[in-house]
Amino acid sequence: MKIIVQFSGGKDSHAALLWAVHRYGAKNIQAVFCDTGWEHPLTYTHIQNVVKKLGVSLRTLTSKKYTNFIDLVRKKKRFPSTKARFCTQELKVKPFVDYILDEIKDHFIAVQGIRKDESKARSKMTSMCRHFKFYLEPYGYNKEGKPKFHTYRKKEVLEYIQKYDDSILRPMFKWTAQDTIDFILTNGHLPNPLYSKGFSRVGCFPCIQCSHNEVKQILKFYPNRIKELEAYEKELQTYFFPPDYIPKRFCSQSAIVKKGANKGKTVAYPNTTDVTHYIENKNATGDLFEQERPISCLSYYALCE
């Protein structure tokens, strides 16, 4: 039996790793990090520091098809979106499936830091299930009512689960975000330092689902990342942020919708420059960024820097 902890460097997976060490022992755990090549340098350093302190082995996975996030964008000729999150599938899901099929070849338990209050989708999950669940039951249905299943390396996956257990444990499923931070601190660790700079998520930098507040923090602390995004947009002639990210009147770009109900329609798009100008100007004239709860320091989780 292999104990695998999916460790991204964020607070929830950090707490899950600590929980697993308490439950199974550091020497019996394999931490697995799916590297998109788009993380912040502090996240890479944090991951190394945590596993070293715990004495846990780390396995870093990358896509066999794409070098990193930008290579994926170049080959897809577009950035991912909230409705087309191929980044997660190609850079995280598929590499992990490859790892299980090609290297584990045994019963395994995957420990995840997923919490039900993170999103509506995650609230529908359970604290225990199977990793390859959606190869056997539908994860959704198309417009015609036909069920949709996961299909990547399906034949091999179905053969695998005939031989081996593929359990998932989510020990902090009912925890709050603050619970995970408190658990990390109680165990003598510090969470990813990006939280102390006001970031609410610390995975991809930035994530396609990043908030205005996170863009604000990037502008403040890491303006070069904004310049990189602007350069990639010019190179690829596509846009990182979705059409409704800022009001239409502040968007300088437009594009014709190629798929879906709005196919053929021209939609206003913001480029990165539009977004940064909007956020800088709105922040200069009022408090655009409402915090989720009252806190007295910059940190998203009231952490002292």
C-alpha positions in Angstrom: 0.0 0.0 0.0 1.4 3.4 -1.1 0.4 6.6 0.8 0.5 9.5 -1.6 -0.1 13.1 -0.6 -0.8 15.5 -3.4 1.2 18.6 -2.3 0.8 21.9 -4.2 2.5 24.2 -1.7 -0.8 25.7 -0.7 -2.2 25.7 2.8 -4.7 22.9 2.4 -2.3 20.4 0.9 0.3 21.5 3.5 -2.1 20.6 6.3 -3.0 17.3 4.5 0.7 16.5 4.4 1.1 17.2 8.1 -1.9 15.1 8.9 -0.6 12.2 6.9 2.8 12.4 8.6 1.0 12.1 12.0 -1.2 9.2 10.7 1.3 7.1 8.7 4.8 8.4 9.5 7.1 10.4 7.3 9.0 7.4 5.9 5.8 5.8 4.7 4.6 8.8 2.7 5.3 10.0 -0.9 4.6 13.7 -1.5 3.7 14.4 -5.1 3.9 17.8 -6.7 2.6 18.5 -10.2 4.8 21.2 -11.6 3.1 23.5 -14.2 6.2 25.7 -14.6 3.9 28.6 -13.7 4.3 28.7 -10.0 5.9 31.5 -8.0 9.5 31.0 -7.0 8.5 31.2 -3.3 6.1 28.3 -3.8 8.9 26.1 -5.2 11.2 27.0 -2.3 8.3 26.5 0.2 7.6 23.0 -1.1 11.3 22.0 -0.8 11.5 23.4 2.7 8.4 21.6 4.0 9.3 18.2 2.8 12.9 18.6 4.0 11.7 19.6 7.5 9.3 16.7 7.6 11.7 14.1 6.2 9.2 13.2 3.4 10.2 12.1 0.0 9.1 14.4 -2.9 8.3 13.3 -6.4 7.8 16.1 -8.9 5.6 15.4 -11.9 5.5 17.2 -15.3 3.5 16.7 -18.4 5.0 14.4 -21.0 3.4 16.4 -23.8 4.0 20.0 -22.7 7.1 21.6 -21.2 5.2 24.0 -19.0 2.1 26.3 -18.9 3.4 28.7 -21.5 4.3 25.8 -23.9 0.7 24.5 -23.4 -0.7 28.0 -24.3 1.5 28.3 -27.3 0.4 24.9 -28.7 -3.2 25.5 -27.9 -2.9 29.0 -29.3 -4.9 30.4 -26.4 -4.9 30.7 -22.6 -7.2 28.4 -20.6 -10.4 29.8 -19.2 -12.9 29.0 -16.4 -15.0 27.1 -19.0 -12.0 25.4 -20.6 -9.5 24.6 -17.9 -7.3 22.3 -20.0 -4.4 23.6 -17.9 -5.5 21.5 -15.0 -6.1 18.4 -17.1 -2.9 18.6 -19.1 -0.5 19.7 -16.4 -1.9 18.1 -13.3 -4.5 15.4 -13.8 -2.8 13.5 -16.7 0.7 13.6 -15.2 -0.7 12.1 -12.0 -2.6 9.4 -13.9 0.7 8.6 -15.7 2.5 8.4 -12.4 0.0 6.0 -10.9 -0.2 3.7 -13.9 3.5 3.7 -14.7 5.2 3.9 -11.3 2.9 2.9 -8.5 1.5 -0.4 -9.6 0.1 -1.1 -6.2 -2.8 -0.3 -3.8 -2.7 3.3 -2.9 -4.3 6.0 -0.8 -4.2 9.5 -2.2 -4.5 12.1 0.6 -5.9 15.4 -0.6 -6.3 18.8 1.1 -9.7 19.5 -0.5 -12.3 21.3 1.6 -16.0 21.5 0.9 -16.3 25.2 1.5 -13.8 26.1 -1.2 -16.4 26.1 -4.0 -19.8 24.8 -5.0 -18.3 22.0 -7.0 -16.1 20.8 -4.1 -19.1 21.0 -1.7 -20.6 18.1 -3.7 -17.5 15.9 -3.1 -17.1 13.6 -0.1 -14.4 13.0 2.5 -13.7 9.6 1.0 -14.0 8.2 -2.5 -12.1 6.6 -5.4 -9.4 8.3 -7.4 -10.6 6.8 -10.7 -14.3 7.3 -9.8 -15.3 9.1 -13.0 -14.0 6.3 -15.2 -16.9 4.3 -13.8 -19.6 6.8 -13.3 -20.4 10.1 -15.1 -19.1 13.4 -13.9 -21.7 15.2 -16.0 -23.9 15.1 -19.0 -23.7 16.9 -22.4 -26.6 18.9 -24.0 -28.1 15.7 -25.4 -28.2 14.1 -22.0 -25.3 11.7 -22.8 -23.1 10.9 -19.8 -19.5 12.1 -19.8 -16.7 10.0 -18.4 -12.9 10.4 -18.0 -11.2 8.7 -20.9 -7.4 9.4 -20.5 -5.7 5.9 -20.7 -9.0 4.4 -19.9 -8.2 0.8 -20.8 -5.2 0.8 -18.5 -7.1 2.5 -15.7 -9.9 -0.1 -15.8 -7.3 -2.9 -15.7 -5.5 -1.2 -12.8 -8.6 -0.8 -10.6 -9.4 -4.5 -11.2 -6.1 -5.3 -9.3 -5.6 -2.4 -6.9 -7.4 -0.1 -4.5 -7.5 3.6 -5.5 -8.8 5.3 -2.4 -8.9 9.0 -1.7 -8.9 10.5 1.8 -9.8 14.2 2.4 -9.1 14.6 6.1 -9.8 18.3 6.2 -12.9 18.2 4.1 -15.1 19.9 6.8 -12.4 22.3 7.9 -12.4 26.0 7.3 -9.5 27.9 5.7 -8.6 29.2 9.0 -8.6 25.7 10.5 -5.9 24.7 8.1 -3.8 27.7 8.9 -4.1 27.1 12.6 -3.2 23.4 12.1 -0.1 24.3 10.2 1.0 26.8 12.9 0.2 24.5 15.8 2.6 21.9 14.2 5.5 24.4 14.1 5.3 25.2 10.4 4.6 28.4 8.5 2.3 28.4 5.5 3.4 29.5 2.0 4.8 33.1 2.4 2.6 34.4 -0.4 -0.3 34.3 2.0 1.4 37.0 4.1 1.5 39.2 1.0 -2.2 39.2 0.6 -2.7 36.3 -1.8 -5.6 34.0 -1.3 -4.3 31.2 -3.6 -0.7 30.2 -4.2 -0.8 27.8 -7.1 -0.3 29.0 -10.6 1.0 32.6 -10.6 -1.4 33.9 -11.5 -4.2 31.4 -11.9 -6.8 32.1 -14.6 -9.3 32.4 -11.8 -7.4 35.0 -9.8 -9.2 37.8 -8.1 -8.8 41.5 -8.6 -7.1 41.7 -5.2 -4.5 39.1 -6.3 -3.8 41.1 -9.4 -3.4 44.1 -7.1 -0.8 42.2 -5.0 1.1 41.1 -8.1 1.3 44.7 -9.3 2.6 45.7 -5.9 5.1 43.0 -5.2 5.9 41.3 -8.6 5.3 43.8 -11.5 7.6 41.8 -13.8 5.0 39.1 -13.9 2.5 41.6 -15.3 5.0 42.5 -18.0 5.5 38.8 -18.8 1.8 38.4 -19.3 1.6 41.5 -21.5 4.5 40.1 -23.6 2.8 36.6 -24.0 -0.4 38.2 -25.0 1.3 40.2 -27.8 3.2 37.1 -28.9 0.2 34.8 -29.0 -2.5 37.3 -29.9 -4.7 36.0 -27.2 -5.8 37.2 -23.7 -5.2 35.9 -20.2 -8.3 37.4 -18.5 -11.9 36.5 -19.5 -14.3 39.0 -21.2 -16.2 39.8 -18.1 -13.2 40.3 -15.8 -13.7 44.1 -15.9 -16.5 46.3 -17.3 -16.8 46.3 -21.1 -16.2 50.0 -21.4 -12.6 49.5 -20.1 -11.8 46.7 -22.6 -9.7 47.7 -25.6 -9.8 44.4 -27.4 -12.5 42.2 -29.0 -12.8 38.7 -30.4 -15.3 36.6 -32.3 -16.8 33.8 -30.3 -16.0 30.5 -32.0 -18.1 28.1 -30.0 -21.2 27.9 -27.8 -24.5 29.9 -27.8 -22.7 33.1 -28.7 -20.9 31.7 -31.7 -20.2 34.4 -34.3 -20.7 37.3 -31.9 -18.1 39.9 -31.2 -17.2 40.1 -27.5 -15.2 42.8 -25.7 -12.0 41.4 -24.1 -9.5 43.1 -21.8 -5.8 42.6 -22.3 -3.5 42.6 -19.3 -2.8 46.3 -19.6 -6.6 47.1 -19.5 -6.9 45.0 -16.4 -4.0 46.6 -14.6 -5.1 50.1 -15.5 -8.7 49.4 -14.3 -7.5 48.0 -11.0 -5.0 50.8 -10.4 -7.5 53.5 -11.2 -10.3 52.0 -9.2 -8.1 51.4 -6.2 -6.9 55.0 -6.3 -10.5 56.3 -6.2 -12.1 54.0 -3.7 -11.9 50.7 -1.8 -12.6 48.3 -4.6 -11.2 45.3 -2.7 -13.5 44.1 0.0 -11.9 41.6 2.3 -13.7 38.4 3.1 -13.6 39.2 6.8 -12.0 41.9 9.0 -8.3 41.5 9.4 -5.7 43.8 10.9 -2.7 42.9 8.7 -2.0 42.4 5.0 -2.1 38.7 5.2 -5.2 37.0 3.8 -5.4 34.8 6.9 -4.3 37.3 9.5 -0.8 36.0 9.6 1.9 38.2 10.9 4.7 38.8 8.4 
